[in-house]
Amino acid sequence: MANTSPVARVRAGIPIPEHDVVVPWGATESDLFALIPRTAFARSLGGWPTLRFTLLGIEGVFGFNFVTHPERRLIEVALASGEEWLRAADEKWFRREFTRLSRLLRRAMGKPNWIDLPRKRHRRWGNWSLWVDLAVERGYYSLLGGEFTDCRLQVYAKSALPRKRR
């Protein structure tokens, strides 16, 4: 077996087996809708298109981040925080969810090669240009009007950012 990076499965983009496509990093929202009909998507509170599919063994609703890229291109896909997550104030629930997602990701990608701090509830696979990150975080979300805890799963392609001019 070749020595491959744990994130090799998402290097070219986000595979969406339910639609038999790979959405390439750096794609525009129009590119996304050319691959998958716009009617298949909903919108998150933050304006991200969301779609239910399976990524790295995890079935859920994922959001496509075109918002934080300066040219509005795909830079991140994240498991959407459902109402259940946002209502859950129980620390045990987040610990169980982190454990469940960790097991699925380890099955898909092996042992985390970058960050592996299960007691701090943070695991990361990848390198400086592309990573898969799973973490339980506390934060403030103004659209929800306050603090919340989130079990965040993100696939992020820093390599999709435009290069800085010197």
N, C-alpha and C positions, 0 to 999 in steps of 0.2 A: 504494500500500500504506500502511495506517495505521501511524503510529509507535507500536508497542506494546512493552511491557516484554519482556525475554527470558524472564521467568518467567510470562508470560501463560498459558501452557499448563497451569500448575499453580496458578493463582490461586484457583480455586474448590475445588480439592482434587486428589487423585491419580487421574489417569485410568488405568484398568486395561482395556486394549482386549480382552484375552483373555476378560474377563467382561462387557464392554460396560457398565461402570459407572464413575462417578467417586465416590471416597470423599471426602466433604467434610472440610475441616479442622474440628477440634473435635468430630468424631463420636466416639461411644463404641465400645468393643470390641463391644458388642451390636449397634450400628448396622452395623459392619463385617460381622458374621456374618449380619445380615439381608440384606445386599447380595450376599455371597458365602458359600456354605455353610462352616461351621466345619471340615468334613472336608477342605477344600482346603488348609488351613493346617497348618504345623508350628509349633514353638516354638523360639526361640533360647535360648541359655544364660541370657540376661538376662530371659527371660520375654516377649519380644516375639512376637506372631504373625508368621510369615514366609510368604511366598507367592512363587512364581515367576511373573513377568510382565515385560512390556516397558514401560520408563519412559524417555521422552525418547530413544528409540532404543537403549537399553541393556537387553538381555535378561539377567535374573538373578534371584536370590532376594533379595527386599527385606523388611526388617523394619519393622513398624508400631509406633511408639513411643507408647504410652499411659502409660508408666511415669513419665516425668518431668513430666507435667502434674499440677498439684495436684488436679484433678477427674477425672483418668484419661481424658483426651480426646486425640484424635490431634493431635500437634504436630510429628511428624517421621516421615519414611520414609527408610530408609538401605539401601544395597546391603549385604547381609550378607557378612561376611568368611567366605569358605569355608575349608575345611581347607587348600586349596592356598595361600591367602594367609597363613594363620597359620604354615604350615611353611616358607614361602619366606624364607630368610635372605639371599638374593641381592639386593643393591641394584639390579642391572640388571633383575631381574624386575619390581620395583616401578616403576622408571623406564619400562619398556615398557608396563606396565599403566596408568600415569598417562597416557602418550601415547595409548594406544588409547582410553581413556575420554574424554580431552580432545577427540579428533577427533570422536567420536560426539556429545558435548555441543555442540561448536561447530557441527556440522551441524544439530542440533535447535534451538539457541538463538542462534547467531551468536557474535560475539566477547564474551568476558566484559566486563561493564560495571562491575564493582566491584573485583575483584582479578584481576590477570593476571600471575603470577610463575612462568612455566614452569620456570625454573632452580631455584626454591625448591619446585617441585612443589605449587603452590597456585593454584587458579582459582575465582572466584565470580561468579555471575550473580545479579542481583536488587536488593533494597533492604533497608532496616532492618526491614521487617515480614515479608518472605518471600524466601528465598534458596535457590539450588542451589549447593552447595559441593563441590569435589573437591580432596583434599589427601592427600599421603603424610605420615603421622604416626608417631612413635615413642611408645609409651605402655606403661602397666602395666595388666594386666588380671588381677585377683585370681582370677577363676574359672579362668584358664588357668595361674595360678601364676607369672607373671613378665612380663618385658618382651616386646613384640612390635612389629612394624612393620605398619601398615595403610594401604591405599590406600582412603581413605574418601570415599564419595559420599553426600551427604545432601541432602534437600529438607526445609527447616525453615520452619515458619510461626509466627514469633513473634507474629503477629497472632491466633493461636488461644489465646494465654494470656489468662487473665482480667485485666481492668484493675485496677490497684492503686487502692484507695480512698485519698483524701487526707484 
